[in-house]
Amino acid sequence: MPEPREFADGSEDLPLLDDSEWGEDRQSEAVIGSATHTQLTSQKRKRIVLLLALAIFCFTMSNGLSETAVMRISEDNLCRRYYAAKGQSDKSIDEKLCKVEDVQSALAYLDGFQSALDATVGTLRVQLL
């Protein structure tokens, strides 16, 4: 067993083990181990990137689906109001009847207003941070 080292100058930058204490087998194992570690790190990075891409894809898809549903509900609401103002308040209004210009222009105005409001709030939030 090697004798403990005494540090005369109090420095702590000396290695814990001498190179002579490492046999050739131990040094080659260390090199192989570092190559395996690099491979594992590379595989982990690929998995992380793949998982992040999948999460972004799922978030984008769910956001797009929810926007479509909100747009359809808004269109139905505007359509019911339009036909109620005309005195044709039927319980069930066919979706094809909601494609008239007055309903679609109101829907486009509502969508534009929503986008402008989102952009304004986002800009103010960034400005305040």
C-alpha positions as CSV (number, residue, x, y, z in Angstrom):
1,M,0.0,0.0,0.0
2,P,1.5,3.4,-1.0
3,E,2.4,5.8,1.8
4,P,0.3,8.9,2.2
5,R,1.7,12.0,0.6
6,E,2.6,15.0,2.6
7,F,2.0,18.4,1.0
8,A,4.8,20.7,2.0
9,D,3.3,23.8,0.5
10,G,-0.3,23.0,1.4
11,S,-1.4,22.7,-2.3
12,E,-4.2,20.4,-3.2
13,D,-3.6,20.2,-6.9
14,L,-1.7,17.0,-6.9
15,P,-3.6,13.9,-8.2
16,L,-4.8,11.4,-5.7
17,L,-3.1,8.5,-7.5
18,D,0.2,8.4,-9.3
19,D,0.2,7.4,-12.9
20,S,2.5,4.6,-11.9
21,E,-0.2,3.1,-9.6
22,W,-2.5,2.7,-12.7
23,G,-1.7,-0.5,-14.6
24,E,-2.0,-0.6,-18.4
25,D,-5.2,-2.6,-18.0
26,R,-6.8,0.1,-15.8
27,Q,-5.8,2.9,-18.2
28,S,-7.3,1.0,-21.2
29,E,-10.5,0.4,-19.1
30,A,-10.7,4.1,-18.4
31,V,-10.4,4.9,-22.1
32,I,-13.0,2.4,-23.0
33,G,-15.2,3.6,-20.1
34,S,-15.0,7.2,-21.3
35,A,-15.9,6.1,-24.9
36,T,-18.9,4.2,-23.6
37,H,-19.8,7.3,-21.4
38,T,-19.6,9.5,-24.5
39,Q,-21.9,7.1,-26.4
40,L,-24.4,7.0,-23.6
41,T,-24.4,10.8,-23.3
42,S,-25.0,11.1,-27.1
43,Q,-27.9,8.6,-26.9
44,K,-29.4,10.5,-23.9
45,R,-29.1,13.8,-25.8
46,K,-30.9,12.2,-28.8
47,R,-33.7,10.9,-26.5
48,I,-34.0,14.3,-24.9
49,V,-34.3,16.1,-28.2
50,L,-36.8,13.6,-29.5
51,L,-38.9,13.9,-26.3
52,L,-38.8,17.7,-26.5
53,A,-39.8,17.6,-30.2
54,L,-42.7,15.2,-29.4
55,A,-43.8,17.5,-26.5
56,I,-43.8,20.6,-28.7
57,F,-45.7,18.7,-31.4
58,C,-48.4,17.5,-29.0
59,F,-48.7,21.0,-27.5
60,T,-49.1,22.6,-30.9
61,M,-51.6,20.0,-32.0
62,S,-53.7,20.5,-28.9
63,N,-53.6,24.2,-29.2
64,G,-54.7,24.0,-32.9
65,L,-57.5,21.6,-32.0
66,S,-58.8,23.9,-29.2
67,E,-58.7,26.9,-31.5
68,T,-60.7,25.1,-34.1
69,A,-63.3,24.2,-31.5
70,V,-63.5,27.7,-30.1
71,M,-63.9,29.1,-33.7
72,R,-66.8,26.6,-34.3
73,I,-68.5,27.5,-31.0
74,S,-68.2,31.2,-31.8
75,E,-69.6,30.7,-35.3
76,D,-72.5,28.8,-33.8
77,N,-73.2,31.6,-31.3
78,L,-73.0,34.3,-34.0
79,C,-75.2,32.3,-36.3
80,R,-77.9,31.8,-33.6
81,R,-77.8,35.5,-32.8
82,Y,-78.1,36.4,-36.5
83,Y,-81.1,34.2,-37.1
84,A,-82.7,35.2,-33.7
85,A,-82.5,38.9,-34.9
86,K,-84.2,37.9,-38.1
87,G,-87.0,36.2,-36.2
88,Q,-86.0,32.7,-37.3
89,S,-84.9,31.3,-34.0
90,D,-85.0,27.6,-34.6
91,K,-83.7,25.2,-32.1
92,S,-81.4,23.5,-34.6
93,I,-79.8,25.6,-37.3
94,D,-77.9,23.8,-40.1
95,E,-74.2,24.6,-40.3
96,K,-74.6,25.5,-44.0
97,L,-76.9,28.3,-43.0
98,C,-74.1,29.9,-40.9
99,K,-72.0,30.5,-44.0
100,V,-73.8,33.7,-44.9
101,E,-71.7,36.8,-45.4
102,D,-73.0,38.6,-42.3
103,V,-72.1,35.8,-39.9
104,Q,-68.7,35.1,-41.5
105,S,-67.7,38.8,-41.5
106,A,-68.6,39.1,-37.8
107,L,-66.6,35.9,-37.1
108,A,-63.6,37.3,-39.0
109,Y,-63.9,40.6,-37.0
110,L,-64.0,38.6,-33.7
111,D,-61.0,36.5,-34.7
112,G,-59.0,39.6,-35.7
113,F,-59.9,41.3,-32.5
114,Q,-58.8,38.3,-30.5
115,S,-55.5,38.1,-32.3
116,A,-54.9,41.9,-31.7
117,L,-55.8,41.5,-28.1
118,D,-53.4,38.5,-27.7
119,A,-50.6,40.4,-29.4
120,T,-51.2,43.5,-27.2
121,V,-51.2,41.5,-24.0
122,G,-48.1,39.6,-25.1
123,T,-46.2,42.8,-25.9
124,L,-47.2,44.4,-22.6
125,R,-46.1,41.4,-20.7
126,V,-42.7,41.4,-22.4
127,Q,-42.3,45.1,-21.8
128,L,-43.0,44.7,-18.1
129,L,-40.6,41.8,-17.6
